[in-house]
Amino acid sequence: MAALCRDCLAEIPAVRRCPNCGSPRVLSHPELFDLTIAHMDCDAFYASVEKRDDPTLNGKPVIIGGGRRGVVSTACYVARIRGVRSAMPMFQALKLCPEAVIIKPRMSAYVEASRAIRAMMEDLTPAIEPLSLDEAFLDMSGTARLHGAPPAVMLARLVRRMKDELGLTGSIGLSHNKFLAKVASDLDKPHGFSVIGAAETSEFLRDKPVRMIWGVGAATQTSLDKAGIRTFSDLLRWEKIDLIARFGGMGERLWHLARGQDRRRVSSHEPVKSISKETTFNDDTSDPEILDGHLWRLSEQVSDRAKAKDLAGRIVTLKLKRSDFTQLTRRVSLHDPTQLADRIYRHARALFDQLNDPGPYRLIGCGISDLSTSEGADLAGDLLDPDAQKRSKAERATDAIRTRYGSKSILKGRSLR
């Protein structure tokens, strides 16, 4: 059986300790040197960057996020042991771990670290599909001849280099497709390396919970529970046509994943699917002027990102979260795509006015989706709004002024609410 020492990177027989360096971190698997699809996931990335940059935090529970009214962005493993999880309301996290050190996100530091890791990945393969700042798929097909070593060796070298040069750790999942590589990367965190081979796929998945599938959230899980589907074995009892009839396009995906099948390629050019921004209030509010001011600022931020990426969206979405954490989402499809803050705001505001819900709210957000290039966007105008073209020209002029004199050189009055 093929084996690899994860410390000295020697290819060795399957033994408990490396005969070269004595390390117990020996990875063995029959398909270890044949598999080529990997998922690398940094370990508690934001918190790890903070601990690296401030050694006094070592050994302490660290939570990255906003104030008491915000949510947890991520937490170190010390805090996770206490039950703290990403996306958990901050007040709940502090009940579980009152001694935690709360740190506001430093995105510039995380982006810098992410770029350094990305550069290390690019030394291995050009086929990289980032999922976020701290995780990515890698297709290592055909790289063994280039590097003179199998993909498993080069991946182990990658995480060792991350630790030595950046002071950060990551976990590797290696398999024969993206679905299983992502599953594998979560099996042995932190600082792990797990393998799921083709021969063992069916047996490995059989009794696993379907919530293991990436993208199966609470709503999908509830629907699956109602259908009596809790494990992959449950899925295998369904015919494809019945799953499609019950769950639509998701049903076909579930049928394939139940058999460990995933034909998606690792794509380094994965398109952006949506652009959105949201904000959580320090205190719940029903004040229409405060809500309107936030909605305008969020629309501007979405617009700025769309313009920077040369994109426009045909669907505008409004998101609200009540004080009891129930969520409201409304969407409207436009005749032509937009990237203008004025149009995004006006459609989001119209959706808000149609709600007839007094609140109070703890969060508001908006966004655009069904994206395309900006060519042909915002040209049709609006017969019911003869001033739309004037506002469009004014916004473009405002953009030019901000580009030359700074983002705060000119402001709308409603942005000050």
C-alpha positions as a Python dict, from the first residue, in 0.01 Angstrom:
ca = {
    (1, 'M'): (0, 0, 0),
    (2, 'A'): (125, 347, -90),
    (3, 'A'): (223, 571, 202),
    (4, 'L'): (358, 921, 256),
    (5, 'C'): (527, 1087, 550),
    (6, 'R'): (358, 1425, 582),
    (7, 'D'): (659, 1574, 763),
    (8, 'C'): (960, 1473, 553),
    (9, 'L'): (748, 1405, 239),
    (10, 'A'): (913, 1067, 181),
    (11, 'E'): (726, 798, -12),
    (12, 'I'): (750, 502, 225),
    (13, 'P'): (592, 163, 299),
    (14, 'A'): (271, 162, 504),
    (15, 'V'): (415, 174, 857),
    (16, 'R'): (317, 346, 1183),
    (17, 'R'): (620, 574, 1192),
    (18, 'C'): (832, 714, 914),
    (19, 'P'): (1159, 515, 897),
    (20, 'N'): (1338, 832, 778),
    (21, 'C'): (1234, 1096, 1034),
    (22, 'G'): (1037, 899, 1295),
    (23, 'S'): (720, 1103, 1245),
    (24, 'P'): (388, 932, 1321),
    (25, 'R'): (214, 1149, 1059),
    (26, 'V'): (212, 875, 798),
    (27, 'L'): (-67, 875, 540),
    (28, 'S'): (-142, 546, 366),
    (29, 'H'): (-405, 453, 110),
    (30, 'P'): (-420, 215, -190),
    (31, 'E'): (-501, 502, -430),
    (32, 'L'): (-291, 770, -260),
    (33, 'F'): (-61, 836, -555),
    (34, 'D'): (-330, 802, -825),
    (35, 'L'): (-592, 1058, -718),
    (36, 'T'): (-575, 1410, -860),
    (37, 'I'): (-873, 1622, -740),
    (38, 'A'): (-810, 1809, -414),
    (39, 'H'): (-979, 2056, -183),
    (40, 'M'): (-764, 2271, 47),
    (41, 'D'): (-939, 2437, 339),
    (42, 'C'): (-750, 2666, 576),
    (43, 'D'): (-807, 2594, 946),
    (44, 'A'): (-1012, 2867, 1120),
    (45, 'F'): (-853, 3108, 874),
    (46, 'Y'): (-945, 3453, 1009),
    (47, 'A'): (-880, 3351, 1370),
    (48, 'S'): (-552, 3184, 1271),
    (49, 'V'): (-431, 3503, 1103),
    (50, 'E'): (-516, 3701, 1417),
    (51, 'K'): (-332, 3454, 1642),
    (52, 'R'): (-34, 3455, 1412),
    (53, 'D'): (-16, 3835, 1418),
    (54, 'D'): (-77, 3859, 1795),
    (55, 'P'): (93, 3573, 1985),
    (56, 'T'): (-75, 3682, 2311),
    (57, 'L'): (-394, 3529, 2170),
    (58, 'N'): (-246, 3179, 2155),
    (59, 'G'): (-444, 2938, 2369),
    (60, 'K'): (-736, 3180, 2406),
    (61, 'P'): (-1082, 3143, 2249),
    (62, 'V'): (-1100, 3392, 1962),
    (63, 'I'): (-1415, 3493, 1777),
    (64, 'I'): (-1408, 3704, 1463),
    (65, 'G'): (-1721, 3914, 1412),
    (66, 'G'): (-1908, 4232, 1489),
    (67, 'G'): (-2057, 4358, 1815),
    (68, 'R'): (-2317, 4180, 2027),
    (69, 'R'): (-2580, 4230, 1756),
    (70, 'G'): (-2368, 4081, 1479),
    (71, 'V'): (-2288, 3723, 1388),
    (72, 'V'): (-1978, 3507, 1413),
    (73, 'S'): (-1764, 3516, 1097),
    (74, 'T'): (-1541, 3240, 1227),
    (75, 'A'): (-1397, 3112, 1552),
    (76, 'C'): (-1078, 2938, 1653),
    (77, 'Y'): (-1089, 2573, 1758),
    (78, 'V'): (-1069, 2663, 2127),
    (79, 'A'): (-1400, 2850, 2089),
    (80, 'R'): (-1548, 2578, 1867),
    (81, 'I'): (-1499, 2323, 2142),
    (82, 'R'): (-1736, 2539, 2347),
    (83, 'G'): (-1998, 2518, 2071),
    (84, 'V'): (-1931, 2845, 1886),
    (85, 'R'): (-2000, 2817, 1512),
    (86, 'S'): (-1986, 3042, 1206),
    (87, 'A'): (-2304, 3246, 1139),
    (88, 'M'): (-2412, 3207, 1503),
    (89, 'P'): (-2556, 3525, 1661),
    (90, 'M'): (-2285, 3690, 1868),
    (91, 'F'): (-2494, 3706, 2186),
    (92, 'Q'): (-2542, 3329, 2168),
    (93, 'A'): (-2171, 3270, 2109),
    (94, 'L'): (-2086, 3481, 2415),
    (95, 'K'): (-2326, 3279, 2629),
    (96, 'L'): (-2140, 2964, 2528),
    (97, 'C'): (-1796, 3121, 2562),
    (98, 'P'): (-1811, 3442, 2774),
    (99, 'E'): (-1433, 3467, 2805),
    (100, 'A'): (-1383, 3480, 2427),
    (101, 'V'): (-1176, 3757, 2272),
    (102, 'I'): (-1390, 3933, 2009),
    (103, 'I'): (-1203, 4079, 1713),
    (104, 'K'): (-1350, 4277, 1427),
    (105, 'P'): (-1252, 4135, 1087),
    (106, 'R'): (-935, 4275, 928),
    (107, 'M'): (-1013, 4193, 567),
    (108, 'S'): (-692, 4346, 433),
    (109, 'A'): (-484, 4104, 641),
    (110, 'Y'): (-694, 3806, 534),
    (111, 'V'): (-678, 3904, 167),
    (112, 'E'): (-299, 3939, 187),
    (113, 'A'): (-265, 3592, 342),
    (114, 'S'): (-507, 3446, 87),
    (115, 'R'): (-306, 3589, -202),
    (116, 'A'): (12, 3436, -64),
    (117, 'I'): (-155, 3095, -38),
    (118, 'R'): (-297, 3132, -389),
    (119, 'A'): (53, 3201, -523),
    (120, 'M'): (174, 2879, -359),
    (121, 'M'): (-112, 2687, -523),
    (122, 'E'): (-25, 2834, -861),
    (123, 'D'): (322, 2683, -825),
    (124, 'L'): (148, 2343, -831),
    (125, 'T'): (-123, 2380, -1098),
    (126, 'P'): (-306, 2646, -1301),
    (127, 'A'): (-636, 2461, -1244),
    (128, 'I'): (-750, 2632, -922),
    (129, 'E'): (-1111, 2711, -834),
    (130, 'P'): (-1131, 2941, -530),
    (131, 'L'): (-1448, 2910, -321),
    (132, 'S'): (-1355, 3188, -77),
    (133, 'L'): (-1044, 3348, 69),
    (134, 'D'): (-958, 3033, 262),
    (135, 'E'): (-1053, 2737, 43),
    (136, 'A'): (-1014, 2616, -313),
    (137, 'F'): (-1033, 2313, -538),
    (138, 'L'): (-718, 2206, -725),
    (139, 'D'): (-698, 1972, -1025),
    (140, 'M'): (-354, 1813, -1018),
    (141, 'S'): (-406, 1598, -1330),
    (142, 'G'): (-89, 1575, -1536),
    (143, 'T'): (133, 1752, -1281),
    (144, 'A'): (330, 1446, -1165),
    (145, 'R'): (566, 1465, -1463),
    (146, 'L'): (612, 1840, -1415),
    (147, 'H'): (700, 1816, -1045),
    (148, 'G'): (856, 1471, -1043),
    (149, 'A'): (622, 1368, -762),
    (150, 'P'): (258, 1252, -729),
    (151, 'P'): (-13, 1509, -644),
    (152, 'A'): (-39, 1380, -284),
    (153, 'V'): (327, 1465, -222),
    (154, 'M'): (291, 1813, -370),
    (155, 'L'): (-23, 1883, -165),
    (156, 'A'): (153, 1779, 154),
    (157, 'R'): (437, 2010, 52),
    (158, 'L'): (186, 2293, 2),
    (159, 'V'): (45, 2278, 356),
    (160, 'R'): (394, 2240, 503),
    (161, 'R'): (504, 2547, 311),
    (162, 'M'): (196, 2738, 434),
    (163, 'K'): (290, 2658, 792),
    (164, 'D'): (662, 2734, 752),
    (165, 'E'): (633, 3055, 549),
    (166, 'L'): (296, 3199, 657),
    (167, 'G'): (235, 3048, 999),
    (168, 'L'): (-101, 2913, 884),
    (169, 'T'): (-234, 2558, 856),
    (170, 'G'): (-474, 2394, 615),
    (171, 'S'): (-645, 2060, 565),
    (172, 'I'): (-637, 1861, 242),
    (173, 'G'): (-906, 1637, 94),
    (174, 'L'): (-796, 1420, -199),
    (175, 'S'): (-1032, 1214, -413),
    (176, 'H'): (-1155, 1144, -766),
    (177, 'N'): (-1409, 1430, -785),
    (178, 'K'): (-1491, 1768, -628),
    (179, 'F'): (-1777, 1649, -409),
    (180, 'L'): (-1569, 1383, -236),
    (181, 'A'): (-1256, 1599, -215),
    (182, 'K'): (-1454, 1862, -22),
    (183, 'V'): (-1604, 1595, 205),
    (184, 'A'): (-1256, 1452, 269),
    (185, 'S'): (-1103, 1787, 366),
    (186, 'D'): (-1343, 1810, 660),
    (187, 'L'): (-1274, 1462, 799),
    (188, 'D'): (-950, 1536, 983),
    (189, 'K'): (-939, 1904, 1077),
    (190, 'P'): (-732, 2088, 1174),
    (191, 'H'): (-407, 2028, 984),
    (192, 'G'): (-542, 1706, 831),
    (193, 'F'): (-504, 1511, 510),
    (194, 'S'): (-779, 1265, 417),
    (195, 'V'): (-831, 1047, 112),
    (196, 'I'): (-1147, 894, -37),
    (197, 'G'): (-1066, 652, -318),
    (198, 'A'): (-1288, 541, -603),
    (199, 'A'): (-1302, 179, -482),
    (200, 'E'): (-1432, 274, -137),
    (201, 'T'): (-1676, 548, -236),
    (202, 'S'): (-2000, 348, -211),
    (203, 'E'): (-1911, 193, 123),
    (204, 'F'): (-1785, 522, 262),
    (205, 'L'): (-2104, 713, 177),
    (206, 'R'): (-2360, 445, 263),
    (207, 'D'): (-2447, 547, 619),
    (208, 'K'): (-2334, 910, 609),
    (209, 'P'): (-2597, 1186, 668),
    (210, 'V'): (-2712, 1376, 359),
    (211, 'R'): (-2638, 1703, 536),
    (212, 'M'): (-2277, 1623, 442),
    (213, 'I'): (-2364, 1739, 90),
    (214, 'W'): (-2237, 2090, 27),
    (215, 'G'): (-2536, 2315, -39),
    (216, 'V'): (-2788, 2116, 164),
    (217, 'G'): (-2898, 2381, 412),
    (218, 'A'): (-3170, 2385, 675),
    (219, 'A'): (-3458, 2427, 427),
    (220, 'T'): (-3341, 2143, 201),
    (221, 'Q'): (-3272, 1924, 503),
    (222, 'T'): (-3629, 1979, 624),
    (223, 'S'): (-3766, 1879, 283),
    (224, 'L'): (-3547, 1568, 280),
    (225, 'D'): (-3657, 1476, 633),
    (226, 'K'): (-4021, 1497, 525),
    (227, 'A'): (-3940, 1252, 245),
    (228, 'G'): (-3769, 1016, 491),
    (229, 'I'): (-3423, 1088, 348),
    (230, 'R'): (-3160, 1124, 616),
    (231, 'T'): (-2868, 914, 492),
    (232, 'F'): (-2716, 827, 156),
    (233, 'S'): (-2868, 481, 192),
    (234, 'D'): (-3210, 646, 200),
    (235, 'L'): (-3126, 831, -121),
    (236, 'L'): (-3019, 511, -296),
    (237, 'R'): (-3369, 369, -254),
    (238, 'W'): (-3518, 644, -471),
    (239, 'E'): (-3542, 629, -851),
    (240, 'K'): (-3396, 928, -1032),
    (241, 'I'): (-3731, 1022, -1187),
    (242, 'D'): (-3897, 1029, -844),
    (243, 'L'): (-3625, 1246, -692),
    (244, 'I'): (-3657, 1491, -980),
    (245, 'A'): (-4035, 1498, -945),
    (246, 'R'): (-4003, 1570, -572),
    (247, 'F'): (-3702, 1806, -564),
    (248, 'G'): (-3661, 1936, -919),
    (249, 'G'): (-3304, 1992, -1044),
    (250, 'M'): (-3170, 1927, -696),
    (251, 'G'): (-3320, 1575, -717),
    (252, 'E'): (-3101, 1478, -1011),
    (253, 'R'): (-2794, 1613, -833),
    (254, 'L'): (-2884, 1413, -521),
    (255, 'W'): (-2922, 1093, -728),
    (256, 'H'): (-2571, 1129, -868),
    (257, 'L'): (-2410, 1234, -539),
    (258, 'A'): (-2568, 937, -360),
    (259, 'R'): (-2351, 723, -589),
    (260, 'G'): (-2044, 940, -541),
    (261, 'Q'): (-2073, 1082, -893),
    (262, 'D'): (-1973, 1442, -966),
    (263, 'R'): (-1875, 1542, -1319),
    (264, 'R'): (-1808, 1908, -1243),
    (265, 'R'): (-1465, 2020, -1351),
    (266, 'V'): (-1234, 2233, -1145),
    (267, 'S'): (-1287, 2570, -1313),
    (268, 'S'): (-1055, 2864, -1262),
    (269, 'H'): (-1310, 3087, -1435),
    (270, 'E'): (-1618, 3026, -1223),
    (271, 'P'): (-1853, 3321, -1291),
    (272, 'V'): (-1981, 3548, -1017),
    (273, 'K'): (-2348, 3454, -962),
    (274, 'S'): (-2466, 3746, -748),
    (275, 'I'): (-2353, 4064, -577),
    (276, 'S'): (-2505, 4158, -242),
    (277, 'K'): (-2445, 4356, 74),
    (278, 'E'): (-2618, 4356, 412),
    (279, 'T'): (-2587, 4519, 751),
    (280, 'T'): (-2689, 4416, 1104),
    (281, 'F'): (-2814, 4693, 1333),
    (282, 'N'): (-2689, 4748, 1687),
    (283, 'D'): (-3053, 4786, 1790),
    (284, 'D'): (-3365, 4657, 1616),
    (285, 'T'): (-3538, 4933, 1424),
    (286, 'S'): (-3867, 5008, 1251),
    (287, 'D'): (-3771, 5366, 1168),
    (288, 'P'): (-3841, 5409, 793),
    (289, 'E'): (-3581, 5683, 753),
    (290, 'I'): (-3305, 5476, 912),
    (291, 'L'): (-3401, 5175, 700),
    (292, 'D'): (-3416, 5389, 387),
    (293, 'G'): (-3072, 5536, 453),
    (294, 'H'): (-2920, 5190, 497),
    (295, 'L'): (-3094, 5062, 185),
    (296, 'W'): (-2947, 5346, -22),
    (297, 'R'): (-2595, 5290, 113),
    (298, 'L'): (-2618, 4915, 48),
    (299, 'S'): (-2745, 4982, -305),
    (300, 'E'): (-2445, 5208, -365),
    (301, 'Q'): (-2206, 4940, -240),
    (302, 'V'): (-2366, 4674, -462),
    (303, 'S'): (-2351, 4916, -754),
    (304, 'D'): (-1984, 4997, -689),
    (305, 'R'): (-1892, 4627, -691),
    (306, 'A'): (-2092, 4566, -1008),
    (307, 'K'): (-1926, 4859, -1186),
    (308, 'A'): (-1580, 4746, -1070),
    (309, 'K'): (-1644, 4399, -1216),
    (310, 'D'): (-1816, 4538, -1527),
    (311, 'L'): (-2132, 4341, -1443),
    (312, 'A'): (-2504, 4413, -1431),
    (313, 'G'): (-2795, 4218, -1282),
    (314, 'R'): (-3146, 4148, -1409),
    (315, 'I'): (-3285, 4050, -1065),
    (316, 'V'): (-3293, 4282, -761),
    (317, 'T'): (-3331, 4117, -419),
    (318, 'L'): (-3432, 4263, -84),
    (319, 'K'): (-3348, 4078, 237),
    (320, 'L'): (-3476, 4156, 587),
    (321, 'K'): (-3439, 3974, 916),
    (322, 'R'): (-3685, 4038, 1197),
    (323, 'S'): (-3592, 4061, 1564),
    (324, 'D'): (-3700, 3696, 1610),
    (325, 'F'): (-3452, 3595, 1333),
    (326, 'T'): (-3723, 3505, 1082),
    (327, 'Q'): (-3615, 3615, 737),
    (328, 'L'): (-3800, 3788, 453),
    (329, 'T'): (-3668, 3778, 96),
    (330, 'R'): (-3831, 3945, -202),
    (331, 'R'): (-3715, 3962, -566),
    (332, 'V'): (-3812, 4148, -881),
    (333, 'S'): (-3699, 4081, -1239),
    (334, 'L'): (-3613, 4382, -1455),
    (335, 'H'): (-3668, 4427, -1829),
    (336, 'D'): (-3297, 4497, -1875),
    (337, 'P'): (-2998, 4445, -1641),
    (338, 'T'): (-2871, 4725, -1418),
    (339, 'Q'): (-2559, 4827, -1233),
    (340, 'L'): (-2689, 5167, -1125),
    (341, 'A'): (-2734, 5240, -755),
    (342, 'D'): (-3044, 5449, -834),
    (343, 'R'): (-3227, 5161, -1005),
    (344, 'I'): (-3117, 4902, -750),
    (345, 'Y'): (-3236, 5126, -467),
    (346, 'R'): (-3569, 5217, -627),
    (347, 'H'): (-3661, 4855, -696),
    (348, 'A'): (-3544, 4739, -352),
    (349, 'R'): (-3739, 5022, -191),
    (350, 'A'): (-4050, 4925, -388),
    (351, 'L'): (-4015, 4568, -262),
    (352, 'F'): (-3987, 4702, 93),
    (353, 'D'): (-4299, 4918, 53),
    (354, 'Q'): (-4495, 4614, -72),
    (355, 'L'): (-4414, 4412, 240),
    (356, 'N'): (-4659, 4589, 468),
    (357, 'D'): (-4459, 4453, 763),
    (358, 'P'): (-4386, 4697, 1049),
    (359, 'G'): (-4079, 4514, 1177),
    (360, 'P'): (-3875, 4578, 1382),
    (361, 'Y'): (-3574, 4450, 1189),
    (362, 'R'): (-3225, 4353, 1295),
    (363, 'L'): (-3079, 4321, 943),
    (364, 'I'): (-3137, 4464, 597),
    (365, 'G'): (-2966, 4372, 273),
    (366, 'C'): (-3001, 4400, -102),
    (367, 'G'): (-2834, 4256, -409),
    (368, 'I'): (-2847, 4177, -780),
    (369, 'S'): (-2829, 3841, -957),
    (370, 'D'): (-2877, 3684, -1302),
    (371, 'L'): (-2557, 3868, -1389),
    (372, 'S'): (-2420, 3956, -1732),
    (373, 'T'): (-2164, 4197, -1870),
    (374, 'S'): (-2260, 4562, -1842),
    (375, 'E'): (-2282, 4601, -2219),
    (376, 'G'): (-2641, 4692, -2298),
    (377, 'A'): (-2732, 4757, -1933),
    (378, 'D'): (-2945, 5054, -1827),
    (379, 'L'): (-3014, 5163, -2184),
    (380, 'A'): (-3387, 5101, -2215),
    (381, 'G'): (-3498, 5375, -1978),
    (382, 'D'): (-3843, 5375, -1821),
    (383, 'L'): (-4151, 5512, -1997),
    (384, 'L'): (-4324, 5542, -1660),
    (385, 'D'): (-4030, 5736, -1514),
    (386, 'P'): (-3918, 6010, -1755),
    (387, 'D'): (-3649, 6129, -1512),
    (388, 'A'): (-3472, 5788, -1504),
    (389, 'Q'): (-3226, 5881, -1781),
    (390, 'K'): (-3142, 6211, -1609),
    (391, 'R'): (-3063, 6028, -1285),
    (392, 'S'): (-2857, 5773, -1477),
    (393, 'K'): (-2643, 6048, -1633),
    (394, 'A'): (-2611, 6219, -1293),
    (395, 'E'): (-2490, 5896, -1135),
    (396, 'R'): (-2230, 5840, -1407),
    (397, 'A'): (-2109, 6197, -1354),
    (398, 'T'): (-2094, 6137, -980),
    (399, 'D'): (-1885, 5824, -1041),
    (400, 'A'): (-1637, 6027, -1247),
    (401, 'I'): (-1605, 6288, -970),
    (402, 'R'): (-1548, 6020, -705),
    (403, 'T'): (-1288, 5847, -920),
    (404, 'R'): (-1095, 6172, -945),
    (405, 'Y'): (-1147, 6324, -600),
    (406, 'G'): (-1228, 6032, -368),
    (407, 'S'): (-1531, 5827, -266),
    (408, 'K'): (-1659, 6089, -18),
    (409, 'S'): (-1617, 6390, -245),
    (410, 'I'): (-1988, 6390, -328),
    (411, 'L'): (-2278, 6235, -134),
    (412, 'K'): (-2654, 6205, -161),
    (413, 'G'): (-2856, 6346, 128),
    (414, 'R'): (-3028, 6014, 194),
    (415, 'S'): (-2690, 5848, 256),
    (416, 'L'): (-2658, 6057, 574),
    (417, 'R'): (-2970, 5910, 735),
}
